[in-house]
Amino acid sequence: MLRTRSLMYWIAAALAASTAAVASPSAASGAMAAAEAEASPSDAATARNDLRAQVLLDRAHFSPGEIDGVAGSNQAGAIKAFQRKHGLDETGELDDATWTALEAGDVPTLVDVVLAEDDIAGPFADIPDDMMAKAELESMGFASVEEKLGERFHASPTLLRELNPEAAFTAGETIRVPNVARDASLPAASTVVVDESDGALWLLDAQDEVIAWFPATSGSEHDPLPIGDWKINGVASNPVFNYDPSLFHAADPSHEKATLQPGPNNPVGLVWIDLSKPHYGIHGTPEPANISKTQSNGCIRLTNWDVVRVAGAVSAGTAVRLQE
């Protein structure tokens, strides 16, 4: 995707800024930590632009999908949902009132992190397109270290490269990343609403107030979203994918049933949230850039990091409303 000149100019300014925090890896787990800057952030770190808006929306649980710094339909939908939550005019535009609400927590757009061994550990391998070839893999892991880091920071690998043009992404290296929240837990939801008209999944509390909003891919002409009221049967983390070609209208007629191993590049990603409608669920994806941009086989598809957040807010028995 072509990047706007304003985004590239801002990235260059942010890379020149010296006030972002540097986070050291945890000695216990080696997980990356994105500590917020203690000093006042520079102008570049708080400049109002699409990248900053996406980071702040993600932190507020109104997901823009994959953070790439480029305005699009997912960002506009997240803004509109955020405005609804905060009693603002639902324009989908970044007006002054929306910026004021987004910036209630004074945090920089980017932070520096130090990569630990676990953060860049593979193995990495290309994932074939053919389902039967996928079934032969021992795992459905990441294809590259950039993809792995992109999932951790909810960002496109292209953006990470733009932010770190000289990086080799090795242990001990400091890189600059979107300042997404480390604690992404949500309160328990009373209802999950999937709205086909706005390409999104909403989490609502018992008073039907919005808890969170996530862009979603749901249904297609051949496999429409099953409109109606359903329940969640259960939640499975790191699921296998039981491939049955008879359930897919475009499946290769030579294919047989197969089991694909767990991993972020599994067809259902990192989580399967089973619905009371047989064969339907809410799940992750190996292609976060395509969320709400393509069609599904009837299920509801989110980015892996978003479906993990949804899974933490629901349980068996949670109501699910699928609507047009």
C-alpha positions, 0 to 999 in steps of 0.5 A, spaced: 500 500 500 502 506 498 503 511 504 501 518 504 507 523 504 504 526 511 505 519 514 512 518 512 514 525 514 511 524 521 515 517 521 521 521 520 520 526 525 518 521 530 524 517 529 528 523 530 525 524 537 529 522 543 523 522 548 520 515 547 521 510 553 525 504 552 523 498 555 527 492 557 525 485 556 522 481 563 527 476 566 522 471 567 518 471 561 522 475 556 516 478 553 516 485 550 514 491 555 512 497 552 513 502 558 510 509 557 515 515 557 516 518 564 518 525 561 513 529 557 513 526 550 516 530 544 511 534 539 512 528 534 510 523 539 503 526 540 502 529 533 495 528 531 495 524 525 492 517 523 497 513 526 496 516 533 489 515 532 489 508 531 494 507 537 489 511 541 483 507 539 486 500 540 488 502 547 481 504 548 478 498 545 475 501 539 480 497 534 482 500 528 484 493 526 491 492 523 495 499 525 498 501 519 497 509 519 493 510 513 486 512 514 480 507 512 474 504 513 476 500 519 479 507 522 472 510 521 468 505 524 472 505 530 472 512 531 464 512 530 463 507 535 468 511 540 464 517 539 457 513 540 460 511 547 462 518 549 456 522 547 459 525 541 457 526 534 457 520 530 461 522 524 467 518 523 471 524 523 477 526 527 474 532 530 477 536 536 472 533 540 474 526 538 481 528 539 480 531 546 476 524 548 482 520 545 487 524 548 484 523 555 490 519 557 497 523 555 501 517 552 506 517 546 504 514 540 510 510 539 515 507 544 522 503 544 522 496 546 528 492 547 528 485 543 529 479 547 531 472 545 523 469 546 521 475 542 524 474 535 525 466 536 522 462 530 522 457 527 519 461 521 516 458 515 512 460 509 505 457 509 502 454 503 496 456 500 493 449 499 489 446 505 492 439 504 499 442 504 498 446 510 495 439 513 502 436 513 505 442 517 507 440 524 505 447 526 502 453 523 507 458 526 509 465 523 512 466 517 517 471 519 519 475 525 516 481 522 509 478 522 510 475 529 512 482 532 506 485 528 501 481 531 505 483 538 504 490 537 497 490 532 501 493 526 502 491 519 509 488 518 510 494 513 509 499 518 514 496 523 519 496 517 518 504 516 519 505 523 525 501 523 528 502 517 535 499 519 533 494 524 535 487 523 530 485 529 535 481 533 535 480 540 538 486 544 536 491 539 532 497 540 526 498 535 520 503 535 513 500 535 506 503 536 504 504 544 499 499 544 496 497 551 499 491 555 493 489 559 488 488 554 483 485 558 475 487 558 470 487 563 465 481 562 460 482 556 452 481 557 451 481 549 455 480 543 453 483 537 455 482 530 452 487 525 453 486 518 451 493 515 457 496 519 462 490 518 463 490 526 463 486 532 460 490 538 461 488 546 455 490 550 454 490 558 447 488 561 445 496 560 447 495 552 452 500 553 458 499 549 464 496 552 468 495 545 468 495 538 472 490 533 472 490 525 470 484 523 469 479 516 462 476 516 459 472 511 459 472 504 454 471 498 455 463 498 455 463 506 451 468 509 451 470 516 446 466 520 442 472 522 438 471 529 440 470 536 445 465 539 449 463 544 456 461 546 458 454 547 465 455 549 472 458 548 478 454 545 485 457 545 490 455 540 485 450 536 486 445 531 482 446 525 478 440 522 478 441 515 472 438 511 471 440 504 464 439 504 463 445 508 466 450 503 463 451 496 470 453 493 474 447 496 478 443 491 474 437 489 480 432 490 481 435 497 479 430 503 478 431 511 484 434 514 486 437 521 491 443 521 495 444 527 494 450 532 498 457 531 497 464 529 497 462 521 491 457 522 485 458 518 481 460 525 487 463 528 489 463 535 481 462 538 475 459 536 469 461 540 464 456 538 456 458 537 450 454 538 449 455 530 452 448 528 459 449 524 459 457 526 464 461 530 468 467 532 475 466 530 482 469 529 485 470 522 492 469 519 491 475 514 489 481 519 490 486 513 484 483 510 479 484 516 472 487 514 475 487 507 474 480 504 468 475 505 468 469 510 465 462 510 459 464 514 463 465 520 465 471 524 473 473 523 477 478 527 484 479 528 488 475 532 489 480 538 482 482 537 479 475 538 483 474 544 480 480 547 473 478 546 475 471 548 476 474 555 470 478 555 465 472 554 464 465 556 459 459 555 452 462 555 453 469 553 448 471 548 450 473 541 446 477 536 447 476 529 444 482 525 443 485 518 
